[in-house]
Amino acid sequence: MRAGADFIVMPCVTAHFFIEDLQKNITISIISIIDVIENYIKLHFSGINAAGILATDAFIKASIIQNRLSMISVRSIVPDRNGQITVER
């Protein structure tokens, strides 16, 4: 079934768990917030060493953004357990 979209925008970081499987099963492009973040950092923050990450527990545990940032030599800083509880509230 085709709904008529020319591309998909995926701003939800947690939904990126499914992006590879989704892209395999559709013929239109997906604009990934992870790609946008990486490109923004390269354009506006070249030379930074570390970035703070605020996200759901599941997303942090999956290390999706941490892995991508490490590919461009940016270390990820995530909240400690108490900080993460605050983020999740």
PyMOL Python script that loads the backbone (N, CA, C, O; Angstrom):
from pymol import cmd

cmd.read_pdbstr("""\
ATOM      1  N   MET A   1       0.841  -1.183   0.000  1.00  0.00           N
ATOM      2  CA  MET A   1       0.000   0.000   0.000  1.00  0.00           C
ATOM      3  C   MET A   1       0.880   1.238   0.000  1.00  0.00           C
ATOM      4  O   MET A   1       1.866   1.291   0.735  1.00  0.00           O
ATOM      5  N   ARG A   2       0.550   2.212  -0.792  1.00  0.00           N
ATOM      6  CA  ARG A   2       1.299   3.468  -0.858  1.00  0.00           C
ATOM      7  C   ARG A   2       0.372   4.591  -0.413  1.00  0.00           C
ATOM      8  O   ARG A   2      -0.734   4.749  -0.932  1.00  0.00           O
ATOM      9  N   ALA A   3       0.840   5.358   0.548  1.00  0.00           N
ATOM     10  CA  ALA A   3       0.032   6.448   1.089  1.00  0.00           C
ATOM     11  C   ALA A   3       0.238   7.751   0.331  1.00  0.00           C
ATOM     12  O   ALA A   3      -0.521   8.702   0.518  1.00  0.00           O
ATOM     13  N   GLY A   4       1.261   7.805  -0.528  1.00  0.00           N
ATOM     14  CA  GLY A   4       1.485   8.992  -1.328  1.00  0.00           C
ATOM     15  C   GLY A   4       2.635   9.868  -0.872  1.00  0.00           C
ATOM     16  O   GLY A   4       2.904  10.895  -1.495  1.00  0.00           O
ATOM     17  N   ALA A   5       3.317   9.496   0.190  1.00  0.00           N
ATOM     18  CA  ALA A   5       4.455  10.305   0.665  1.00  0.00           C
ATOM     19  C   ALA A   5       5.647  10.127  -0.269  1.00  0.00           C
ATOM     20  O   ALA A   5       5.860   9.053  -0.831  1.00  0.00           O
ATOM     21  N   ASP A   6       6.410  11.189  -0.421  1.00  0.00           N
ATOM     22  CA  ASP A   6       7.638  11.131  -1.212  1.00  0.00           C
ATOM     23  C   ASP A   6       8.834  10.722  -0.361  1.00  0.00           C
ATOM     24  O   ASP A   6       9.816  10.195  -0.884  1.00  0.00           O
ATOM     25  N   PHE A   7       8.759  10.961   0.948  1.00  0.00           N
ATOM     26  CA  PHE A   7       9.793  10.527   1.879  1.00  0.00           C
ATOM     27  C   PHE A   7       9.187  10.498   3.278  1.00  0.00           C
ATOM     28  O   PHE A   7       8.090  11.010   3.499  1.00  0.00           O
ATOM     29  N   ILE A   8       9.906   9.898   4.214  1.00  0.00           N
ATOM     30  CA  ILE A   8       9.471   9.799   5.603  1.00  0.00           C
ATOM     31  C   ILE A   8      10.449  10.587   6.461  1.00  0.00           C
ATOM     32  O   ILE A   8      11.660  10.526   6.246  1.00  0.00           O
ATOM     33  N   VAL A   9       9.929  11.324   7.428  1.00  0.00           N
ATOM     34  CA  VAL A   9      10.754  12.027   8.402  1.00  0.00           C
ATOM     35  C   VAL A   9      10.635  11.269   9.716  1.00  0.00           C
ATOM     36  O   VAL A   9       9.530  11.056  10.214  1.00  0.00           O
ATOM     37  N   MET A  10      11.779  10.856  10.282  1.00  0.00           N
ATOM     38  CA  MET A  10      11.771  10.111  11.534  1.00  0.00           C
ATOM     39  C   MET A  10      12.460  10.943  12.623  1.00  0.00           C
ATOM     40  O   MET A  10      13.658  10.788  12.858  1.00  0.00           O
ATOM     41  N   PRO A  11      11.688  11.840  13.300  1.00  0.00           N
ATOM     42  CA  PRO A  11      12.276  12.659  14.344  1.00  0.00           C
ATOM     43  C   PRO A  11      12.369  11.954  15.694  1.00  0.00           C
ATOM     44  O   PRO A  11      13.092  12.419  16.576  1.00  0.00           O
ATOM     45  N   CYS A  12      11.666  10.863  15.873  1.00  0.00           N
ATOM     46  CA  CYS A  12      11.678  10.130  17.143  1.00  0.00           C
ATOM     47  C   CYS A  12      12.932   9.263  17.220  1.00  0.00           C
ATOM     48  O   CYS A  12      13.105   8.332  16.433  1.00  0.00           O
ATOM     49  N   VAL A  13      13.798   9.578  18.172  1.00  0.00           N
ATOM     50  CA  VAL A  13      15.046   8.833  18.254  1.00  0.00           C
ATOM     51  C   VAL A  13      14.825   7.372  18.606  1.00  0.00           C
ATOM     52  O   VAL A  13      15.527   6.504  18.088  1.00  0.00           O
ATOM     53  N   THR A  14      13.867   7.083  19.473  1.00  0.00           N
ATOM     54  CA  THR A  14      13.608   5.696  19.863  1.00  0.00           C
ATOM     55  C   THR A  14      13.110   4.873  18.684  1.00  0.00           C
ATOM     56  O   THR A  14      13.394   3.677  18.615  1.00  0.00           O
ATOM     57  N   ALA A  15      12.385   5.470  17.768  1.00  0.00           N
ATOM     58  CA  ALA A  15      11.890   4.746  16.588  1.00  0.00           C
ATOM     59  C   ALA A  15      13.028   4.277  15.682  1.00  0.00           C
ATOM     60  O   ALA A  15      12.813   3.448  14.798  1.00  0.00           O
ATOM     61  N   HIS A  16      14.234   4.801  15.894  1.00  0.00           N
ATOM     62  CA  HIS A  16      15.377   4.377  15.079  1.00  0.00           C
ATOM     63  C   HIS A  16      15.770   2.925  15.326  1.00  0.00           C
ATOM     64  O   HIS A  16      16.577   2.372  14.579  1.00  0.00           O
ATOM     65  N   PHE A  17      15.218   2.301  16.358  1.00  0.00           N
ATOM     66  CA  PHE A  17      15.402   0.856  16.546  1.00  0.00           C
ATOM     67  C   PHE A  17      14.955   0.116  15.287  1.00  0.00           C
ATOM     68  O   PHE A  17      15.501  -0.938  14.958  1.00  0.00           O
ATOM     69  N   PHE A  18      13.974   0.659  14.590  1.00  0.00           N
ATOM     70  CA  PHE A  18      13.326  -0.024  13.473  1.00  0.00           C
ATOM     71  C   PHE A  18      13.711   0.510  12.099  1.00  0.00           C
ATOM     72  O   PHE A  18      13.212   0.013  11.090  1.00  0.00           O
ATOM     73  N   ILE A  19      14.585   1.506  12.036  1.00  0.00           N
ATOM     74  CA  ILE A  19      14.826   2.194  10.774  1.00  0.00           C
ATOM     75  C   ILE A  19      15.405   1.276   9.695  1.00  0.00           C
ATOM     76  O   ILE A  19      15.004   1.362   8.535  1.00  0.00           O
ATOM     77  N   GLU A  20      16.336   0.408  10.062  1.00  0.00           N
ATOM     78  CA  GLU A  20      16.942  -0.467   9.046  1.00  0.00           C
ATOM     79  C   GLU A  20      15.905  -1.424   8.453  1.00  0.00           C
ATOM     80  O   GLU A  20      15.833  -1.583   7.234  1.00  0.00           O
ATOM     81  N   ASP A  21      15.111  -2.056   9.304  1.00  0.00           N
ATOM     82  CA  ASP A  21      14.080  -2.968   8.808  1.00  0.00           C
ATOM     83  C   ASP A  21      13.042  -2.225   7.983  1.00  0.00           C
ATOM     84  O   ASP A  21      12.598  -2.719   6.947  1.00  0.00           O
ATOM     85  N   LEU A  22      12.660  -1.056   8.432  1.00  0.00           N
ATOM     86  CA  LEU A  22      11.687  -0.255   7.700  1.00  0.00           C
ATOM     87  C   LEU A  22      12.222   0.119   6.323  1.00  0.00           C
ATOM     88  O   LEU A  22      11.517  -0.028   5.325  1.00  0.00           O
ATOM     89  N   GLN A  23      13.459   0.602   6.261  1.00  0.00           N
ATOM     90  CA  GLN A  23      14.025   1.032   4.981  1.00  0.00           C
ATOM     91  C   GLN A  23      14.136  -0.130   3.995  1.00  0.00           C
ATOM     92  O   GLN A  23      13.995   0.065   2.788  1.00  0.00           O
ATOM     93  N   LYS A  24      14.391  -1.342   4.506  1.00  0.00           N
ATOM     94  CA  LYS A  24      14.483  -2.523   3.637  1.00  0.00           C
ATOM     95  C   LYS A  24      13.152  -2.850   2.967  1.00  0.00           C
ATOM     96  O   LYS A  24      13.120  -3.468   1.902  1.00  0.00           O
ATOM     97  N   ASN A  25      12.056  -2.431   3.595  1.00  0.00           N
ATOM     98  CA  ASN A  25      10.733  -2.830   3.131  1.00  0.00           C
ATOM     99  C   ASN A  25       9.959  -1.727   2.432  1.00  0.00           C
ATOM    100  O   ASN A  25       8.784  -1.906   2.112  1.00  0.00           O
ATOM    101  N   ILE A  26      10.604  -0.580   2.188  1.00  0.00           N
ATOM    102  CA  ILE A  26       9.930   0.501   1.484  1.00  0.00           C
ATOM    103  C   ILE A  26      10.847   1.041   0.385  1.00  0.00           C
ATOM    104  O   ILE A  26      12.051   0.787   0.383  1.00  0.00           O
ATOM    105  N   THR A  27      10.272   1.768  -0.523  1.00  0.00           N
ATOM    106  CA  THR A  27      11.058   2.286  -1.649  1.00  0.00           C
ATOM    107  C   THR A  27      11.325   3.778  -1.565  1.00  0.00           C
ATOM    108  O   THR A  27      12.007   4.322  -2.433  1.00  0.00           O
ATOM    109  N   ILE A  28      10.805   4.461  -0.542  1.00  0.00           N
ATOM    110  CA  ILE A  28      11.070   5.891  -0.401  1.00  0.00           C
ATOM    111  C   ILE A  28      12.110   6.104   0.694  1.00  0.00           C
ATOM    112  O   ILE A  28      12.323   5.228   1.532  1.00  0.00           O
ATOM    113  N   SER A  29      12.745   7.249   0.685  1.00  0.00           N
ATOM    114  CA  SER A  29      13.806   7.557   1.635  1.00  0.00           C
ATOM    115  C   SER A  29      13.255   7.944   2.999  1.00  0.00           C
ATOM    116  O   SER A  29      12.135   8.439   3.127  1.00  0.00           O
ATOM    117  N   ILE A  30      14.078   7.703   4.010  1.00  0.00           N
ATOM    118  CA  ILE A  30      13.769   8.136   5.369  1.00  0.00           C
ATOM    119  C   ILE A  30      14.800   9.183   5.776  1.00  0.00           C
ATOM    120  O   ILE A  30      16.004   8.954   5.669  1.00  0.00           O
ATOM    121  N   ILE A  31      14.321  10.326   6.240  1.00  0.00           N
ATOM    122  CA  ILE A  31      15.209  11.336   6.799  1.00  0.00           C
ATOM    123  C   ILE A  31      15.325  11.040   8.287  1.00  0.00           C
ATOM    124  O   ILE A  31      14.350  11.143   9.032  1.00  0.00           O
ATOM    125  N   SER A  32      16.518  10.674   8.703  1.00  0.00           N
ATOM    126  CA  SER A  32      16.784  10.237  10.070  1.00  0.00           C
ATOM    127  C   SER A  32      17.280  11.394  10.928  1.00  0.00           C
ATOM    128  O   SER A  32      18.165  12.142  10.513  1.00  0.00           O
ATOM    129  N   ILE A  33      16.713  11.542  12.120  1.00  0.00           N
ATOM    130  CA  ILE A  33      17.194  12.575  13.042  1.00  0.00           C
ATOM    131  C   ILE A  33      18.641  12.301  13.429  1.00  0.00           C
ATOM    132  O   ILE A  33      19.380  13.237  13.733  1.00  0.00           O
ATOM    133  N   ILE A  34      19.062  11.040  13.424  1.00  0.00           N
ATOM    134  CA  ILE A  34      20.448  10.700  13.749  1.00  0.00           C
ATOM    135  C   ILE A  34      21.384  11.268  12.680  1.00  0.00           C
ATOM    136  O   ILE A  34      22.432  11.826  13.005  1.00  0.00           O
ATOM    137  N   ASP A  35      21.010  11.128  11.414  1.00  0.00           N
ATOM    138  CA  ASP A  35      21.800  11.712  10.329  1.00  0.00           C
ATOM    139  C   ASP A  35      21.836  13.235  10.443  1.00  0.00           C
ATOM    140  O   ASP A  35      22.877  13.860  10.239  1.00  0.00           O
ATOM    141  N   VAL A  36      20.692  13.817  10.771  1.00  0.00           N
ATOM    142  CA  VAL A  36      20.598  15.274  10.903  1.00  0.00           C
ATOM    143  C   VAL A  36      21.504  15.751  12.037  1.00  0.00           C
ATOM    144  O   VAL A  36      22.208  16.749  11.886  1.00  0.00           O
ATOM    145  N   ILE A  37      21.492  15.049  13.167  1.00  0.00           N
ATOM    146  CA  ILE A  37      22.343  15.416  14.298  1.00  0.00           C
ATOM    147  C   ILE A  37      23.816  15.351  13.898  1.00  0.00           C
ATOM    148  O   ILE A  37      24.577  16.283  14.158  1.00  0.00           O
ATOM    149  N   GLU A  38      24.206  14.261  13.274  1.00  0.00           N
ATOM    150  CA  GLU A  38      25.601  14.119  12.855  1.00  0.00           C
ATOM    151  C   GLU A  38      26.010  15.245  11.911  1.00  0.00           C
ATOM    152  O   GLU A  38      27.065  15.854  12.091  1.00  0.00           O
ATOM    153  N   ASN A  39      25.191  15.521  10.920  1.00  0.00           N
ATOM    154  CA  ASN A  39      25.511  16.575   9.960  1.00  0.00           C
ATOM    155  C   ASN A  39      25.549  17.956  10.613  1.00  0.00           C
ATOM    156  O   ASN A  39      26.394  18.782  10.266  1.00  0.00           O
ATOM    157  N   TYR A  40      24.650  18.208  11.545  1.00  0.00           N
ATOM    158  CA  TYR A  40      24.623  19.491  12.250  1.00  0.00           C
ATOM    159  C   TYR A  40      25.896  19.689  13.064  1.00  0.00           C
ATOM    160  O   TYR A  40      26.487  20.768  13.059  1.00  0.00           O
ATOM    161  N   ILE A  41      26.309  18.635  13.762  1.00  0.00           N
ATOM    162  CA  ILE A  41      27.546  18.715  14.546  1.00  0.00           C
ATOM    163  C   ILE A  41      28.734  18.996  13.626  1.00  0.00           C
ATOM    164  O   ILE A  41      29.563  19.857  13.921  1.00  0.00           O
ATOM    165  N   LYS A  42      28.814  18.274  12.521  1.00  0.00           N
ATOM    166  CA  LYS A  42      29.921  18.488  11.588  1.00  0.00           C
ATOM    167  C   LYS A  42      29.945  19.924  11.066  1.00  0.00           C
ATOM    168  O   LYS A  42      31.013  20.516  10.914  1.00  0.00           O
ATOM    169  N   LEU A  43      28.773  20.477  10.795  1.00  0.00           N
ATOM    170  CA  LEU A  43      28.669  21.812  10.215  1.00  0.00           C
ATOM    171  C   LEU A  43      28.904  22.930  11.232  1.00  0.00           C
ATOM    172  O   LEU A  43      29.579  23.916  10.936  1.00  0.00           O
ATOM    173  N   HIS A  44      28.344  22.768  12.431  1.00  0.00           N
ATOM    174  CA  HIS A  44      28.349  23.866  13.395  1.00  0.00           C
ATOM    175  C   HIS A  44      29.272  23.678  14.596  1.00  0.00           C
ATOM    176  O   HIS A  44      29.579  24.645  15.293  1.00  0.00           O
ATOM    177  N   PHE A  45      29.712  22.468  14.843  1.00  0.00           N
ATOM    178  CA  PHE A  45      30.502  22.193  16.043  1.00  0.00           C
ATOM    179  C   PHE A  45      31.730  21.348  15.748  1.00  0.00           C
ATOM    180  O   PHE A  45      32.101  20.502  16.561  1.00  0.00           O
ATOM    181  N   SER A  46      32.358  21.555  14.622  1.00  0.00           N
ATOM    182  CA  SER A  46      33.540  20.765  14.314  1.00  0.00           C
ATOM    183  C   SER A  46      34.586  20.993  15.398  1.00  0.00           C
ATOM    184  O   SER A  46      34.779  22.119  15.856  1.00  0.00           O
ATOM    185  N   GLY A  47      35.246  19.941  15.797  1.00  0.00           N
ATOM    186  CA  GLY A  47      36.273  20.049  16.821  1.00  0.00           C
ATOM    187  C   GLY A  47      35.786  19.849  18.234  1.00  0.00           C
ATOM    188  O   GLY A  47      36.592  19.894  19.163  1.00  0.00           O
ATOM    189  N   ILE A  48      34.485  19.627  18.440  1.00  0.00           N
ATOM    190  CA  ILE A  48      34.026  19.373  19.809  1.00  0.00           C
ATOM    191  C   ILE A  48      34.516  17.998  20.252  1.00  0.00           C
ATOM    192  O   ILE A  48      34.795  17.127  19.428  1.00  0.00           O
ATOM    193  N   ASN A  49      34.616  17.819  21.569  1.00  0.00           N
ATOM    194  CA  ASN A  49      35.095  16.551  22.118  1.00  0.00           C
ATOM    195  C   ASN A  49      33.989  15.668  22.650  1.00  0.00           C
ATOM    196  O   ASN A  49      34.093  14.442  22.591  1.00  0.00           O
ATOM    197  N   ALA A  50      32.917  16.277  23.176  1.00  0.00           N
ATOM    198  CA  ALA A  50      31.889  15.485  23.842  1.00  0.00           C
ATOM    199  C   ALA A  50      30.529  16.150  23.690  1.00  0.00           C
ATOM    200  O   ALA A  50      30.425  17.363  23.507  1.00  0.00           O
ATOM    201  N   ALA A  51      29.481  15.318  23.770  1.00  0.00           N
ATOM    202  CA  ALA A  51      28.101  15.805  23.699  1.00  0.00           C
ATOM    203  C   ALA A  51      27.281  15.115  24.781  1.00  0.00           C
ATOM    204  O   ALA A  51      27.417  13.911  25.001  1.00  0.00           O
ATOM    205  N   GLY A  52      26.439  15.877  25.450  1.00  0.00           N
ATOM    206  CA  GLY A  52      25.513  15.305  26.427  1.00  0.00           C
ATOM    207  C   GLY A  52      24.314  14.709  25.715  1.00  0.00           C
ATOM    208  O   GLY A  52      23.796  15.291  24.762  1.00  0.00           O
ATOM    209  N   ILE A  53      23.877  13.556  26.175  1.00  0.00           N
ATOM    210  CA  ILE A  53      22.753  12.848  25.548  1.00  0.00           C
ATOM    211  C   ILE A  53      21.615  12.729  26.556  1.00  0.00           C
ATOM    212  O   ILE A  53      21.797  12.169  27.637  1.00  0.00           O
ATOM    213  N   LEU A  54      20.442  13.253  26.205  1.00  0.00           N
ATOM    214  CA  LEU A  54      19.234  13.087  27.002  1.00  0.00           C
ATOM    215  C   LEU A  54      18.242  12.317  26.143  1.00  0.00           C
ATOM    216  O   LEU A  54      17.827  12.791  25.086  1.00  0.00           O
ATOM    217  N   ALA A  55      17.868  11.135  26.599  1.00  0.00           N
ATOM    218  CA  ALA A  55      16.974  10.285  25.815  1.00  0.00           C
ATOM    219  C   ALA A  55      16.343   9.249  26.733  1.00  0.00           C
ATOM    220  O   ALA A  55      16.645   9.197  27.925  1.00  0.00           O
ATOM    221  N   THR A  56      15.473   8.432  26.177  1.00  0.00           N
ATOM    222  CA  THR A  56      14.852   7.365  26.953  1.00  0.00           C
ATOM    223  C   THR A  56      15.906   6.332  27.353  1.00  0.00           C
ATOM    224  O   THR A  56      16.960   6.228  26.727  1.00  0.00           O
ATOM    225  N   ASP A  57      15.601   5.571  28.407  1.00  0.00           N
ATOM    226  CA  ASP A  57      16.491   4.478  28.830  1.00  0.00           C
ATOM    227  C   ASP A  57      16.793   3.543  27.675  1.00  0.00           C
ATOM    228  O   ASP A  57      17.948   3.194  27.433  1.00  0.00           O
ATOM    229  N   ALA A  58      15.755   3.141  26.966  1.00  0.00           N
ATOM    230  CA  ALA A  58      15.926   2.173  25.877  1.00  0.00           C
ATOM    231  C   ALA A  58      16.857   2.712  24.806  1.00  0.00           C
ATOM    232  O   ALA A  58      17.699   1.976  24.292  1.00  0.00           O
ATOM    233  N   PHE A  59      16.720   3.976  24.466  1.00  0.00           N
ATOM    234  CA  PHE A  59      17.562   4.548  23.423  1.00  0.00           C
ATOM    235  C   PHE A  59      19.013   4.635  23.881  1.00  0.00           C
ATOM    236  O   PHE A  59      19.924   4.325  23.113  1.00  0.00           O
ATOM    237  N   ILE A  60      19.232   5.049  25.111  1.00  0.00           N
ATOM    238  CA  ILE A  60      20.603   5.123  25.622  1.00  0.00           C
ATOM    239  C   ILE A  60      21.223   3.737  25.680  1.00  0.00           C
ATOM    240  O   ILE A  60      22.380   3.560  25.296  1.00  0.00           O
ATOM    241  N   LYS A  61      20.470   2.752  26.153  1.00  0.00           N
ATOM    242  CA  LYS A  61      21.008   1.383  26.244  1.00  0.00           C
ATOM    243  C   LYS A  61      21.337   0.805  24.870  1.00  0.00           C
ATOM    244  O   LYS A  61      22.248  -0.014  24.746  1.00  0.00           O
ATOM    245  N   ALA A  62      20.618   1.217  23.853  1.00  0.00           N
ATOM    246  CA  ALA A  62      20.876   0.719  22.496  1.00  0.00           C
ATOM    247  C   ALA A  62      22.120   1.359  21.884  1.00  0.00           C
ATOM    248  O   ALA A  62      22.643   0.857  20.889  1.00  0.00           O
ATOM    249  N   SER A  63      22.595   2.451  22.457  1.00  0.00           N
ATOM    250  CA  SER A  63      23.815   3.147  22.016  1.00  0.00           C
ATOM    251  C   SER A  63      23.777   3.621  20.562  1.00  0.00           C
ATOM    252  O   SER A  63      24.827   3.746  19.930  1.00  0.00           O
ATOM    253  N   ILE A  64      22.602   3.883  20.031  1.00  0.00           N
ATOM    254  CA  ILE A  64      22.485   4.303  18.635  1.00  0.00           C
ATOM    255  C   ILE A  64      23.213   5.624  18.396  1.00  0.00           C
ATOM    256  O   ILE A  64      24.041   5.718  17.489  1.00  0.00           O
ATOM    257  N   ILE A  65      22.916   6.632  19.191  1.00  0.00           N
ATOM    258  CA  ILE A  65      23.561   7.936  18.976  1.00  0.00           C
ATOM    259  C   ILE A  65      25.009   7.898  19.439  1.00  0.00           C
ATOM    260  O   ILE A  65      25.871   8.518  18.816  1.00  0.00           O
ATOM    261  N   GLN A  66      25.290   7.175  20.531  1.00  0.00           N
ATOM    262  CA  GLN A  66      26.666   7.089  21.015  1.00  0.00           C
ATOM    263  C   GLN A  66      27.579   6.477  19.955  1.00  0.00           C
ATOM    264  O   GLN A  66      28.690   6.960  19.737  1.00  0.00           O
ATOM    265  N   ASN A  67      27.116   5.423  19.299  1.00  0.00           N
ATOM    266  CA  ASN A  67      27.915   4.782  18.256  1.00  0.00           C
ATOM    267  C   ASN A  67      28.153   5.735  17.088  1.00  0.00           C
ATOM    268  O   ASN A  67      29.261   5.806  16.557  1.00  0.00           O
ATOM    269  N   ARG A  68      27.119   6.463  16.692  1.00  0.00           N
ATOM    270  CA  ARG A  68      27.264   7.389  15.567  1.00  0.00           C
ATOM    271  C   ARG A  68      28.218   8.519  15.921  1.00  0.00           C
ATOM    272  O   ARG A  68      29.064   8.899  15.112  1.00  0.00           O
ATOM    273  N   LEU A  69      28.080   9.057  17.135  1.00  0.00           N
ATOM    274  CA  LEU A  69      28.967  10.142  17.532  1.00  0.00           C
ATOM    275  C   LEU A  69      30.417   9.675  17.633  1.00  0.00           C
ATOM    276  O   LEU A  69      31.335  10.418  17.285  1.00  0.00           O
ATOM    277  N   SER A  70      30.623   8.462  18.102  1.00  0.00           N
ATOM    278  CA  SER A  70      31.996   7.959  18.200  1.00  0.00           C
ATOM    279  C   SER A  70      32.638   7.848  16.820  1.00  0.00           C
ATOM    280  O   SER A  70      33.860   7.942  16.698  1.00  0.00           O
ATOM    281  N   MET A  71      31.833   7.650  15.788  1.00  0.00           N
ATOM    282  CA  MET A  71      32.361   7.573  14.422  1.00  0.00           C
ATOM    283  C   MET A  71      32.927   8.918  13.954  1.00  0.00           C
ATOM    284  O   MET A  71      33.742   8.969  13.032  1.00  0.00           O
ATOM    285  N   ILE A  72      32.488  10.006  14.596  1.00  0.00           N
ATOM    286  CA  ILE A  72      33.027  11.325  14.248  1.00  0.00           C
ATOM    287  C   ILE A  72      33.857  11.884  15.415  1.00  0.00           C
ATOM    288  O   ILE A  72      34.034  13.095  15.550  1.00  0.00           O
ATOM    289  N   SER A  73      34.360  10.967  16.250  1.00  0.00           N
ATOM    290  CA  SER A  73      35.266  11.294  17.363  1.00  0.00           C
ATOM    291  C   SER A  73      34.651  12.216  18.405  1.00  0.00           C
ATOM    292  O   SER A  73      35.329  13.082  18.957  1.00  0.00           O
ATOM    293  N   VAL A  74      33.369  12.026  18.670  1.00  0.00           N
ATOM    294  CA  VAL A  74      32.681  12.779  19.721  1.00  0.00           C
ATOM    295  C   VAL A  74      32.262  11.789  20.801  1.00  0.00           C
ATOM    296  O   VAL A  74      31.545  10.824  20.535  1.00  0.00           O
ATOM    297  N   ARG A  75      32.721  12.045  22.023  1.00  0.00           N
ATOM    298  CA  ARG A  75      32.375  11.198  23.160  1.00  0.00           C
ATOM    299  C   ARG A  75      30.982  11.574  23.658  1.00  0.00           C
ATOM    300  O   ARG A  75      30.630  12.753  23.704  1.00  0.00           O
ATOM    301  N   SER A  76      30.197  10.573  24.028  1.00  0.00           N
ATOM    302  CA  SER A  76      28.852  10.811  24.551  1.00  0.00           C
ATOM    303  C   SER A  76      28.871  10.792  26.070  1.00  0.00           C
ATOM    304  O   SER A  76      29.501   9.934  26.687  1.00  0.00           O
ATOM    305  N   ILE A  77      28.175  11.745  26.658  1.00  0.00           N
ATOM    306  CA  ILE A  77      28.013  11.793  28.107  1.00  0.00           C
ATOM    307  C   ILE A  77      26.537  11.582  28.399  1.00  0.00           C
ATOM    308  O   ILE A  77      25.691  12.352  27.945  1.00  0.00           O
ATOM    309  N   VAL A  78      26.233  10.540  29.157  1.00  0.00           N
ATOM    310  CA  VAL A  78      24.840  10.238  29.504  1.00  0.00           C
ATOM    311  C   VAL A  78      24.650  10.430  31.008  1.00  0.00           C
ATOM    312  O   VAL A  78      25.613  10.337  31.770  1.00  0.00           O
ATOM    313  N   PRO A  79      23.430  10.693  31.434  1.00  0.00           N
ATOM    314  CA  PRO A  79      23.181  10.886  32.864  1.00  0.00           C
ATOM    315  C   PRO A  79      23.501   9.626  33.671  1.00  0.00           C
ATOM    316  O   PRO A  79      23.419   8.507  33.163  1.00  0.00           O
ATOM    317  N   ASP A  80      23.869   9.834  34.940  1.00  0.00           N
ATOM    318  CA  ASP A  80      23.988   8.685  35.836  1.00  0.00           C
ATOM    319  C   ASP A  80      22.579   8.168  36.126  1.00  0.00           C
ATOM    320  O   ASP A  80      21.601   8.734  35.638  1.00  0.00           O
ATOM    321  N   ARG A  81      22.470   7.122  36.899  1.00  0.00           N
ATOM    322  CA  ARG A  81      21.153   6.489  37.131  1.00  0.00           C
ATOM    323  C   ARG A  81      20.134   7.485  37.678  1.00  0.00           C
ATOM    324  O   ARG A  81      19.004   7.535  37.193  1.00  0.00           O
ATOM    325  N   ASN A  82      20.515   8.279  38.679  1.00  0.00           N
ATOM    326  CA  ASN A  82      19.577   9.255  39.256  1.00  0.00           C
ATOM    327  C   ASN A  82      19.193  10.318  38.234  1.00  0.00           C
ATOM    328  O   ASN A  82      18.034  10.724  38.162  1.00  0.00           O
ATOM    329  N   GLY A  83      20.155  10.762  37.453  1.00  0.00           N
ATOM    330  CA  GLY A  83      19.857  11.735  36.405  1.00  0.00           C
ATOM    331  C   GLY A  83      18.929  11.161  35.355  1.00  0.00           C
ATOM    332  O   GLY A  83      18.044  11.855  34.857  1.00  0.00           O
ATOM    333  N   GLN A  84      19.129   9.888  35.014  1.00  0.00           N
ATOM    334  CA  GLN A  84      18.273   9.250  34.014  1.00  0.00           C
ATOM    335  C   GLN A  84      16.843   9.107  34.525  1.00  0.00           C
ATOM    336  O   GLN A  84      15.888   9.244  33.760  1.00  0.00           O
ATOM    337  N   ILE A  85      16.701   8.836  35.797  1.00  0.00           N
ATOM    338  CA  ILE A  85      15.354   8.768  36.385  1.00  0.00           C
ATOM    339  C   ILE A  85      14.660  10.119  36.227  1.00  0.00           C
ATOM    340  O   ILE A  85      13.471  10.172  35.914  1.00  0.00           O
ATOM    341  N   THR A  86      15.383  11.194  36.438  1.00  0.00           N
ATOM    342  CA  THR A  86      14.827  12.535  36.255  1.00  0.00           C
ATOM    343  C   THR A  86      14.446  12.770  34.799  1.00  0.00           C
ATOM    344  O   THR A  86      13.381  13.321  34.521  1.00  0.00           O
ATOM    345  N   VAL A  87      15.299  12.358  33.868  1.00  0.00           N
ATOM    346  CA  VAL A  87      15.000  12.528  32.439  1.00  0.00           C
ATOM    347  C   VAL A  87      13.725  11.773  32.075  1.00  0.00           C
ATOM    348  O   VAL A  87      12.912  12.275  31.298  1.00  0.00           O
ATOM    349  N   GLU A  88      13.544  10.586  32.620  1.00  0.00           N
ATOM    350  CA  GLU A  88      12.400   9.742  32.281  1.00  0.00           C
ATOM    351  C   GLU A  88      11.085  10.245  32.871  1.00  0.00           C
ATOM    352  O   GLU A  88      10.017   9.824  32.426  1.00  0.00           O
ATOM    353  N   ARG A  89      11.136  11.115  33.840  1.00  0.00           N
ATOM    354  CA  ARG A  89       9.890  11.588  34.492  1.00  0.00           C
ATOM    355  C   ARG A  89       9.059  12.360  33.547  1.00  0.00           C
ATOM    356  O   ARG A  89       7.984  12.833  33.915  1.00  0.00           O
TER     357      ARG A  89
END
""", "prot")
cmd.dss("prot")
cmd.show_as("cartoon", "prot")
cmd.util.cbc("prot")
cmd.orient("prot")
